[in-house]
């Protein structure tokens, strides 16, 4: 290595210039990353201190922050956009008056300032950049902390006296993690369960079976009669023939939900954010668990749907005579919890109501 360096330094002026440019580029990158880390840490500290002190975030009664997402090459996870569509729909249902949404990339929310953000989402980051900026008010509902985020929160708790609270968890694993850290939390489920029911006319006209994010192994194990009028869709990695922007992803997600609503007589899927909105719309759903599908997230469907495995499918243990689910009382409870959780000033009577609603949401089951 030393000989190589000496050869370069002893060589031509162009070689020396190349080395200088390389060193300069490395230094610039290091400085930029350092500045970013300092900026992010400062924003995190400011937000957490403000949140901890319960200071006024301002009047954001009509100004809401909504997510858009990064896509990898020509592939997008439409389930992310379905969560955004559900969250916006839920907010519009409970807010009286006009609502304005401002769109921010989920992984860079820390850079944004202003508005109320309902923290419905899957958070798996190596930095706490998903936290709201200092002047953005968070409402923690439908939140999932994955492994990387949990480790970051553990580090935060070890190195500061700041504590989060009232985290509405969409799954029990996130709730148990919060409990283990001394964070007050509850089981809020997911806002994708609040899509409205389709009407009877739409249900009667539906004649397609949708196989959503189903592997060849799953499809091959399905009854032949079921596959005769079936359509396969990849929702987790939707491929674009002509990628444009995130608005395109959102539009495709909206159209896909409308397609399910109008045409689906049955959904067979491994995707959480296909199953939940379809259940809410009154579409019969068969859910197949697959390995490494983050089973802990699936508890948001507790009491709403029987889960099957691929072995169940192969061994003839899956019931294909599925009836539409109806849980309008649960939807109402989830929306009322959202409404009360977004209120900045809550009365003692409303707090009692909220606690009862949260207990109802946690223990709800259509099988009782």
N, C-alpha and C positions, 0 to 999 in steps of 0.2 A: 504493500500500500504506500509506504514511504517512497519507494523507488518510482512508483507511478506518479505520485504527487510532484516529486522533483523533476520527472520527465516533462510534466505539464508546465511547471513553473519555468523550466529551462528551455521550453520550446518557443513556438512562434507567438507573436503578439495576439493573434486571433485565438489561440488556445488559452492565453491568459485572460482575454476578454470574456471568453465563454465561462471560465471558472468564476470570474468576478460576477457575471450575470447570474450564475447558479447560486452563489453564496448570497447575493443580494435578494434573489427570489425567495430563498429559504428564510432569510431574516424577516422579509416582508410578511410571509405567511405566518411565522411565529408571532410577530407583533399583532397581526390581525386576529389570530386565534386568542391571544392573551387579552386583547381589548374586548373581544366578544365575551370571554369568560368573565371579565370584570363587570361588563355591562349587564350580563345576565344575572350574575350574583347580586349586583346592586338592585336590580329590578325585583328579584326574588325576595331579598331582604325587606325592601320597601313595601311590597305587597303583603308579605307575611306579617310584618309589624302592624300595618294598617288593619289587616284582617283580625289579628290577635287583639288589638286595642278596640276593635269594633267601631272604628271611626266612620263618619258619614262618607259614603261613596258618591253622594250627589243625587240629583233627581234623574233617574233613568227609566221612568215609567213607560216610555214609548220607544226607547232606544235599546236595541238588543244586538248582541254579537252572535253571528252564526258561522259555522265552519265550512271551509273548503279544504281539499286534501291534495297531497302530492301523489302523482302517479308514476309508476315505474315503467319507463319506455312507453309502449303502447298498451299497457295493461292497467286497469283500475279496479279497485274493490268497490263495487256499487253499494255494498252494505254500509259503507261509511256515509254515503250520500243519502241513503234511506234513513239513517239515524238523524241527519240534519233535517230532512223533509218532515220527519215525525216530530222533531223538537219544535220546529217552526209552527207546525199545525197545532201542537198542544198549546204553545204560547198564545197563538191567535184565539184559541177557544176560551182561555181564562183571562185574558187582558181585555179590559173594557176600553174601547177607543182605538185609535190608529196605532199601528206598530211598524217601526222601521228596523230593518235588519242591515247590519254592516258585516261584510264577509271578511274573515281573517283565516289565514292558514293555521290549522290546529296546532302544529308543532312549533309555531312562533307566536302564540298568544301573548307571551310575556312582553313582546314589542308593541302591543296595541294598548291604547289608552281610551277609556270611556265605554259606557254602555253596561248592560247586564248580560252575563254569559251563563246560560244553563249548561252545566258541565257534564252533559250526556256524551259519553264517549269511552273509547278504549285507549288507555294511556300506557305506552311502552316506550320510554325515552331514557337516554343516558344522562340527560340534563332536565332540570325542572322548567324547561321553556314552555311547557303546556299550561303552566300557571298563568292566571290573568295578570295583565299589567297593573301597575299601582292604582290606577283610577278606574279599573273595570271591576264591577261587582259580580262575584261568583255565586251561583245557586247550584249546590252540589246535588244533582239528581241523575240517576242512570250512569253513575261513575264506575269504571272498572280500572283498578290499578294492577298492571301486569308486573312481572318479576323485576325488570329493570327499574321501574318507577318505585316499587316497594323498597328496593335497596337504597334509592336516592332519598326517600322519605326517612328511612332508618338513619342514614347519615345526617340528615337535617336535624333529627331529634337528638342525636348524640352530640351535636355541636352547637346547639342553640336551645334557648328556653321557650321558643315559639311553638305553639300547638295549633293544629287545625281542629275544626269541630263541625258537627252536624253534616256528615258526609252521607248522602243518599246513595247507597251502593246498589248496582243493578244485579249483583250476584253475591252469594253468601261468602265466597272466598275472600272477596274484597272487604266485606263487613267484618269477617273474623280477623283479617290482617289489621284493620283499623282498631278493633278491640284490643289486639295484642300490643298496639302502640299507645294505648290510652286515648285514642281518638274517639269522640262520640260519633256514632254512626248508626244507620238503620238500613233495612232492606227496602229499597224504593222500587225495585224491578226496573223495567226499561220503557222508555216513552214510545218505542215502536209497537207496544201493545195497545196504543190508543188510537190507531187508525179506525175510521168509521166502518161499520158493517156495510157490505154491499146490499142492494135491494133484491127482492125476490125475483124480479125480472132478469137481473144480471145473473143471478145464481142459476135460474132455469135454462138460460142460454149458454152456459159454460159447458164445453164438451172436450177440453184438452187436458191431458195429464202432463204436468211439468216436472221434469227431472232436473233439479237445480243443484249444481256442484256434486253430482253423483259420478263416481268413478266407473270405469268399465266393469269392474268386479261387481258393483252394486247393480248396475243396469242388467248385466247378464243373469243376475240372481232373481230378477223380477219376473212375475208371471208374463207369459207371452201375450195374453189378452190385454194386459195393462200397457204394454209397450206398443201396441198396434196404433194407438192414437196419441203418441207422446212426443214431447219436444224437449230437447236437452239444452240447458242454459248454464253457462259459467258466470256466476254472479261475483264470486270472489276475485276472479281475474278475467274481467271482461276485455276482450281484445278489440282494438280499434283499427279499422281499415285506414282511417285518416284522422289521426289524433290532432285536436285543436287546443282545447283548454278545459278547465274544470267545469265551466258552464255546460259544456257538451256532456260531461259525465253526469251532472245533475239532471239534465234533460232526459238522458237515456234512462236514468233511475226512475224518474217520474213516469215515463212511458212504460217502463217494465211493470211498475206497480199497477198502472191502469190496465195493462195486458193481463196480469194475474187476475185482477178484479173482474174483468169482462169474460175471460176465456177459461179460467182454471176450474176444472171439476175436482182435481186432486193435485196436491203438491207432494212430491217425494224429494227430500232435501237433507243435506248435512250442514246447511248454513243457518246460523242463528237468526240473522237479519233478513232471511227469506221466510223462515218459519213463523216468527213472531208477527210481522205485519199481516201475513196471510191468515194466521189464526184470528187476529183482530178483525179482519174483513169478513170472517165467516167462511173461509175456504178450508175444506178438509186437508189436514196435513199429516204426513208420516215422516217422522224424523229419525234418521239413521246416525247413530254415533260412530265416529271413526277415530282410530288412534291419532294422538297428537293434535286433536281438535280442541284443545283447551277445555276439557270437560267441565272444569270449575265454572266457566262462564254460563253453562247451560242451566244453572239453578234459577235463572230469571224466568224459566218456564215451569218451575215447580208448581204442581197442582193444576196445570193447564193441558199437559200433553204427556202421553206415554212415550218414552224413548226406547228405541230398539238398537240393537247392534247388527253388524254384518252377519254374525253367526246366527242371530235370530232370523234374519232374512233367509239365509241358506237352509236353515232347519225348519222352515215353514211355520215360524212362530209369530209372524207379522200379520195383524188383522188389516185387511185392505178395505173392509167395509166401514169406512171412517165417516162419522157424522160431523157436521160443522160445529165448532165450539161457539158458545155465547157467554161472554163475561162482561156485560155492560156495566154491572155494578162495580167490578174491579176497575174498568176504564174510568168511571166517574170518580172513584177514590184516588186513582193516580193523578188525575187532572186537578182534583181539589187539593191534594197534597202539594202539587206544583204551585197552585194559586196561593196557598197559605205560605209556602216556603219563599215565594218571591216578595211577599209583603215585608216592608222594612220595619213597620211597627205592628206587632201582633198582640192582641188582647189576651188576657188569661183564659177567657172562654175559648178563643180561637186556638190557643195552644193546647187546651184539653182536647178539642176536636181533632187537631192535627195528630196528637199522640194516638187517639183511637183509630184514626184513618190509617196510620202507619202500621199499627198492629193488625188491622184488617187486611192490608196489602200483604204483609209478611205471611200470614197464616191462611190466605185464600186458597181454595181448591174447588174445582168444579166436580171433583169426585166424592165430596162429602155428602 
